[in-house]
Amino acid sequence: MGKVIFTISYDINPEKREEYLVLTQSMKNHFQSVNGREYSVFEVKGKKNSFTELFIFKSLEEYNQLEDNDDSMSDLVSQLESLLNGKMKYTTLIEAD
């Protein structure tokens, strides 16, 4: 099986931008350093405060383990949800064989 790309897209409240940017550093540290995941956060060009998180997994099995036994991730997601302006949109892409 091929790679899996998982994205989470959302808008944040403009007045929470600085708090969000600090949180993104914690998320990057957690997912890259602690979990060894390929993870980035991007802001949509021309649409301030609209962001997409990008995870790249080596396999579907690795993707399925994203939330397994990860209490820190739940805490980060809770913090993120308090900064949102609307809902999150999730997309999962599986590499074609």
Order of alpha helices (4+ residues) and beta strands (2+ residues): beta-alpha-beta-beta-alpha-alpha-beta
